[in-house]
Amino acid sequence: MVDTGGVAGAALRAFIERIERLEEEKKALSDDIREVYAEAKAQGFEPKVMRQVVRLRKMDREQRQEQEALLDLYLHAIEGGQ
């Protein structure tokens, strides 16, 4: 390993190359996800709502109930002020 100014060049290069490969994979996955949403939209589904469903499904039951309760509270608060 070449040590330049306290930095091990080969190890640093290996980390950078791994990050670059992962970034490429991430972009490919993002493109694939975008394509699935486009397919769903072509079949009449609403991508915005689908994204919300995906986000909610990532949460556990307690988190989801808390989010729904807060949303309901906020909606009632702004509706009551009109």
Rosetta constraint file for C-alpha pairs under 8 A:
AtomPair CA 1 CA 8 HARMONIC 6.05 0.50
AtomPair CA 1 CA 9 HARMONIC 6.52 0.50
AtomPair CA 1 CA 10 HARMONIC 5.57 0.50
AtomPair CA 1 CA 11 HARMONIC 7.40 0.50
AtomPair CA 2 CA 8 HARMONIC 5.67 0.50
AtomPair CA 2 CA 9 HARMONIC 5.47 0.50
AtomPair CA 2 CA 10 HARMONIC 6.60 0.50
AtomPair CA 3 CA 7 HARMONIC 5.35 0.50
AtomPair CA 3 CA 8 HARMONIC 4.53 0.50
AtomPair CA 3 CA 9 HARMONIC 6.11 0.50
AtomPair CA 4 CA 8 HARMONIC 6.46 0.50
AtomPair CA 4 CA 9 HARMONIC 6.74 0.50
AtomPair CA 7 CA 12 HARMONIC 7.51 0.50
AtomPair CA 8 CA 12 HARMONIC 6.19 0.50
AtomPair CA 9 CA 13 HARMONIC 5.99 0.50
AtomPair CA 10 CA 14 HARMONIC 6.18 0.50
AtomPair CA 11 CA 15 HARMONIC 6.37 0.50
AtomPair CA 12 CA 16 HARMONIC 6.18 0.50
AtomPair CA 13 CA 17 HARMONIC 6.05 0.50
AtomPair CA 14 CA 18 HARMONIC 6.17 0.50
AtomPair CA 15 CA 19 HARMONIC 6.20 0.50
AtomPair CA 16 CA 20 HARMONIC 6.15 0.50
AtomPair CA 17 CA 21 HARMONIC 6.21 0.50
AtomPair CA 18 CA 22 HARMONIC 6.20 0.50
AtomPair CA 19 CA 23 HARMONIC 6.08 0.50
AtomPair CA 20 CA 24 HARMONIC 6.28 0.50
AtomPair CA 21 CA 25 HARMONIC 6.29 0.50
AtomPair CA 22 CA 26 HARMONIC 6.04 0.50
AtomPair CA 23 CA 27 HARMONIC 6.20 0.50
AtomPair CA 24 CA 28 HARMONIC 6.27 0.50
AtomPair CA 25 CA 29 HARMONIC 6.14 0.50
AtomPair CA 26 CA 30 HARMONIC 6.11 0.50
AtomPair CA 27 CA 31 HARMONIC 6.16 0.50
AtomPair CA 28 CA 32 HARMONIC 6.23 0.50
AtomPair CA 29 CA 33 HARMONIC 6.15 0.50
AtomPair CA 30 CA 34 HARMONIC 6.12 0.50
AtomPair CA 31 CA 35 HARMONIC 6.19 0.50
AtomPair CA 32 CA 36 HARMONIC 6.35 0.50
AtomPair CA 33 CA 37 HARMONIC 6.37 0.50
AtomPair CA 34 CA 38 HARMONIC 6.25 0.50
AtomPair CA 35 CA 39 HARMONIC 6.19 0.50
AtomPair CA 36 CA 40 HARMONIC 6.19 0.50
AtomPair CA 37 CA 41 HARMONIC 6.09 0.50
AtomPair CA 37 CA 47 HARMONIC 5.78 0.50
AtomPair CA 38 CA 42 HARMONIC 6.17 0.50
AtomPair CA 38 CA 47 HARMONIC 7.73 0.50
AtomPair CA 39 CA 43 HARMONIC 6.50 0.50
AtomPair CA 40 CA 44 HARMONIC 6.54 0.50
AtomPair CA 40 CA 45 HARMONIC 5.35 0.50
AtomPair CA 40 CA 46 HARMONIC 7.50 0.50
AtomPair CA 40 CA 47 HARMONIC 7.17 0.50
AtomPair CA 41 CA 45 HARMONIC 4.75 0.50
AtomPair CA 41 CA 46 HARMONIC 5.81 0.50
AtomPair CA 41 CA 47 HARMONIC 6.20 0.50
AtomPair CA 45 CA 50 HARMONIC 7.77 0.50
AtomPair CA 46 CA 50 HARMONIC 6.31 0.50
AtomPair CA 47 CA 51 HARMONIC 6.08 0.50
AtomPair CA 48 CA 52 HARMONIC 6.48 0.50
AtomPair CA 49 CA 53 HARMONIC 6.26 0.50
AtomPair CA 50 CA 54 HARMONIC 6.19 0.50
AtomPair CA 51 CA 55 HARMONIC 6.16 0.50
AtomPair CA 52 CA 56 HARMONIC 6.09 0.50
AtomPair CA 53 CA 57 HARMONIC 6.05 0.50
AtomPair CA 54 CA 58 HARMONIC 6.49 0.50
AtomPair CA 55 CA 59 HARMONIC 7.10 0.50
AtomPair CA 56 CA 64 HARMONIC 6.27 0.50
AtomPair CA 59 CA 63 HARMONIC 5.77 0.50
AtomPair CA 59 CA 64 HARMONIC 5.79 0.50
AtomPair CA 60 CA 64 HARMONIC 6.20 0.50
AtomPair CA 61 CA 65 HARMONIC 6.16 0.50
AtomPair CA 62 CA 66 HARMONIC 6.16 0.50
AtomPair CA 63 CA 67 HARMONIC 6.19 0.50
AtomPair CA 64 CA 68 HARMONIC 6.16 0.50
AtomPair CA 65 CA 69 HARMONIC 6.06 0.50
AtomPair CA 66 CA 70 HARMONIC 6.18 0.50
AtomPair CA 67 CA 71 HARMONIC 6.09 0.50
AtomPair CA 68 CA 72 HARMONIC 6.10 0.50
AtomPair CA 69 CA 73 HARMONIC 6.08 0.50
AtomPair CA 70 CA 74 HARMONIC 6.06 0.50
AtomPair CA 71 CA 75 HARMONIC 6.11 0.50
AtomPair CA 72 CA 76 HARMONIC 6.17 0.50
AtomPair CA 73 CA 77 HARMONIC 6.10 0.50
AtomPair CA 74 CA 78 HARMONIC 6.29 0.50
AtomPair CA 75 CA 79 HARMONIC 6.05 0.50
AtomPair CA 76 CA 80 HARMONIC 5.82 0.50
AtomPair CA 77 CA 81 HARMONIC 6.43 0.50
AtomPair CA 78 CA 82 HARMONIC 6.95 0.50
